[in-house]
Amino acid sequence: MRRIFLWAARNPWLKERLPKFSFMQRAVRRFMPGVTMDSALDAAAPLQAAGIATMYTRLGENLTTLAEADEVADHYIGLLDAIRDRGLDGEVSVKPTQLGLDHDEDATLAHLVRIAEHAATTDSYLWIDMEGSAYVEATIRLYERLRAVQPRTGICLQAYLKRTAGDVARLMPLDPAIRLVKGAYDEPAAIAYRDKRRVDSNFVGVAVRFLLEGRDRPIRLGLGTHDVDLIEQISEQVASAGVGLDAFEVEMLFGIRTSEQYRLAKAGYRVSTLIAYGEHWYPWYMRRLAERPANVTFAIRSLLP
Ligand SMILES: Cc1cc2nc3c(=O)[nH]c(=O)nc-3n(C[C@H](O)[C@H](O)[C@H](O)COP(=O)(O)OP(=O)(O)OC[C@H]3O[C@@H](n4cnc5c(N)ncnc54)[C@H](O)[C@@H]3O)c2cc1C
């Protein structure tokens, strides 16, 4: 099932047609409050009232021409202003291919620097998402160059990739901000763990080592997972070394395990919800279905009026 949905996420014919169906538009609403920036920002109010921070991403990836990246970067600058104007504790997250990585790495960096500098002036923060394995090396290079000029920046790394422990060690001299996730793409066994237990144990191992090595240093760790057992295992393992709950953040997606997000925030964890919006939701939604086939039942129920 997972591989079928990940294939559907990449299929141009389906990408063109499926989003036009109203049942698909109804189904995706479970994971995104709406397509507009305002709908995403409106959704933050109850979260902020419960002490949960927010992150925002405008869905979209793989531009046709580099010129389209200008509009995307301008959009994120406007988003940062809107977050500040509404007094939200909010940060932004972007995909490098949304800013032109398929076309020109230096131009992508220039956009990232511009957005990151604006994030710093609005007291916010810029996160770089991680895409499929073909982009990992270039994305890490971009982060190394970005971090050298703007420290309020972080990068996502994927625990299913065998290289990730080495990438954390490579970034360590930068005192990096890392969002660790399991990984959402279809990667071959030569470079990725395909067994859930191996992915989970790599996730715990990488997170614990990073927290222990980064103790007393200005690192930042986001655990980007809905797997509450893993979050609790990590917090227990580092607690014995004197690393408390304030040393990391729990990051989950809007609409997934919402009651756990509120429960963890109440229990003293620092929690942040990533809210996605925008018209180009199709590949992103297919990846959410791939993660949990039970969501397909929900999509099918949306066929009913
Ligand atoms: C804040 C954030 C940012 C992310 N950024 C990236 C990124 O930049 N690059 C990338 O490759 N991936 C990213 N991901 C996705 C990530 O890689 C996983 O695909 C996704 O989080 C599902 O895995 P899991 O860690 O929640 O664990 P799983 O083992 O898949 O799930 C654990 C439990 O969480 C619940 N759950 C998980 N997914 C769903 C779902 N879709 N619907 C309903 N319940 C669900 C279920 O109860 C499940 O049993 C991000 C995830 C988050 C939370």
The ligand as an SDF file (V2000), in Angstrom:
LIG
                    3D

 53 58  0  0  0  0  0  0  0  0999 V2000
    6.7600   18.2090   11.7490 C   0  0  0  0  0  0  0  0  0  0  0  0
    7.0680   17.1850   10.6960 C   0  0  0  0  0  0  0  0  0  0  0  0
    7.8600   17.5320    9.6190 C   0  0  0  0  0  0  0  0  0  0  0  0
    8.1660   16.5800    8.6480 C   0  0  0  0  0  0  0  0  0  0  0  0
    9.0220   16.9150    7.6350 N   0  0  0  0  0  0  0  0  0  0  0  0
    9.4520   15.9450    6.7930 C   0  0  0  0  0  0  0  0  0  0  0  0
   10.4570   16.2180    5.8260 C   0  0  0  0  0  0  0  0  0  0  0  0
   10.9520   17.3420    5.6850 O   0  0  0  0  0  0  0  0  0  0  0  0
   10.8790   15.1810    5.0390 N   0  0  0  0  0  0  0  0  0  0  0  0
   10.3620   13.9070    5.1410 C   0  0  0  0  0  0  0  0  0  0  0  0
   10.8110   13.0040    4.4400 O   0  0  0  0  0  0  0  0  0  0  0  0
    9.3710   13.6490    6.0270 N   0  0  0  0  0  0  0  0  0  0  0  0
    8.9140   14.6200    6.8490 C   0  0  0  0  0  0  0  0  0  0  0  0
    7.9280   14.3280    7.7560 N   0  0  0  0  0  0  0  0  0  0  0  0
    7.1740   13.0390    7.6520 C   0  0  0  0  0  0  0  0  0  0  0  0
    7.8950   11.9000    8.3720 C   0  0  0  0  0  0  0  0  0  0  0  0
    9.0590   11.5270    7.6750 O   0  0  0  0  0  0  0  0  0  0  0  0
    6.9750   10.6590    8.4890 C   0  0  0  0  0  0  0  0  0  0  0  0
    6.6570   10.2100    7.2010 O   0  0  0  0  0  0  0  0  0  0  0  0
    5.6870   10.9280    9.2390 C   0  0  0  0  0  0  0  0  0  0  0  0
    5.9030   11.7230   10.3610 O   0  0  0  0  0  0  0  0  0  0  0  0
    5.0480    9.5780    9.7090 C   0  0  0  0  0  0  0  0  0  0  0  0
    5.9230    8.8780   10.5350 O   0  0  0  0  0  0  0  0  0  0  0  0
    5.8740    8.9050   12.1360 P   0  0  0  0  0  0  0  0  0  0  0  0
    7.2200    9.3580   12.6010 O   0  0  0  0  0  0  0  0  0  0  0  0
    4.7620    9.7220   12.6290 O   0  0  0  0  0  0  0  0  0  0  0  0
    5.8040    7.3880   12.5780 O   0  0  0  0  0  0  0  0  0  0  0  0
    4.8700    6.1860   12.1550 P   0  0  0  0  0  0  0  0  0  0  0  0
    5.5240    4.9730   12.7100 O   0  0  0  0  0  0  0  0  0  0  0  0
    4.5570    6.2370   10.7050 O   0  0  0  0  0  0  0  0  0  0  0  0
    3.5430    6.5020   12.9440 O   0  0  0  0  0  0  0  0  0  0  0  0
    3.4260    6.4360   14.3580 C   0  0  0  0  0  0  0  0  0  0  0  0
    1.9570    6.6040   14.6840 C   0  0  0  0  0  0  0  0  0  0  0  0
    1.5450    7.9430   14.3790 O   0  0  0  0  0  0  0  0  0  0  0  0
    0.2830    7.9560   13.7560 C   0  0  0  0  0  0  0  0  0  0  0  0
    0.4180    8.4430   12.3570 N   0  0  0  0  0  0  0  0  0  0  0  0
    1.5590    8.5630   11.6580 C   0  0  0  0  0  0  0  0  0  0  0  0
    1.3140    9.0740   10.4280 N   0  0  0  0  0  0  0  0  0  0  0  0
   -0.0180    9.2450   10.3620 C   0  0  0  0  0  0  0  0  0  0  0  0
   -0.8810    9.7240    9.3560 C   0  0  0  0  0  0  0  0  0  0  0  0
   -0.4460   10.1260    8.1640 N   0  0  0  0  0  0  0  0  0  0  0  0
   -2.2090    9.7590    9.6320 N   0  0  0  0  0  0  0  0  0  0  0  0
   -2.6860    9.3510   10.8290 C   0  0  0  0  0  0  0  0  0  0  0  0
   -1.8900    8.8900   11.8280 N   0  0  0  0  0  0  0  0  0  0  0  0
   -0.5970    8.8420   11.5940 C   0  0  0  0  0  0  0  0  0  0  0  0
   -0.2420    6.5420   13.8100 C   0  0  0  0  0  0  0  0  0  0  0  0
   -0.9670    6.3810   14.9920 O   0  0  0  0  0  0  0  0  0  0  0  0
    1.0290    5.7210   13.8640 C   0  0  0  0  0  0  0  0  0  0  0  0
    0.8290    4.4720   14.4560 O   0  0  0  0  0  0  0  0  0  0  0  0
    7.6100   15.2660    8.7410 C   0  0  0  0  0  0  0  0  0  0  0  0
    6.8040   14.9300    9.8200 C   0  0  0  0  0  0  0  0  0  0  0  0
    6.5300   15.8550   10.7870 C   0  0  0  0  0  0  0  0  0  0  0  0
    5.6710   15.4410   11.9510 C   0  0  0  0  0  0  0  0  0  0  0  0
  1  2  1  0
  2  3  1  0
  2 52  2  0
  3  4  2  0
  4  5  1  0
  4 50  1  0
  5  6  2  0
  6  7  1  0
  6 13  1  0
  7  8  2  0
  7  9  1  0
  9 10  1  0
 10 11  2  0
 10 12  1  0
 12 13  2  0
 13 14  1  0
 14 15  1  0
 14 50  1  0
 15 16  1  0
 16 17  1  0
 16 18  1  0
 18 19  1  0
 18 20  1  0
 20 21  1  0
 20 22  1  0
 22 23  1  0
 23 24  1  0
 24 25  2  0
 24 26  1  0
 24 27  1  0
 27 28  1  0
 28 29  2  0
 28 30  1  0
 28 31  1  0
 31 32  1  0
 32 33  1  0
 33 34  1  0
 33 48  1  0
 34 35  1  0
 35 36  1  0
 35 46  1  0
 36 37  1  0
 36 45  1  0
 37 38  2  0
 38 39  1  0
 39 40  1  0
 39 45  2  0
 40 41  1  0
 40 42  2  0
 42 43  1  0
 43 44  2  0
 44 45  1  0
 46 47  1  0
 46 48  1  0
 48 49  1  0
 50 51  2  0
 51 52  1  0
 52 53  1  0
M  END
$$$$
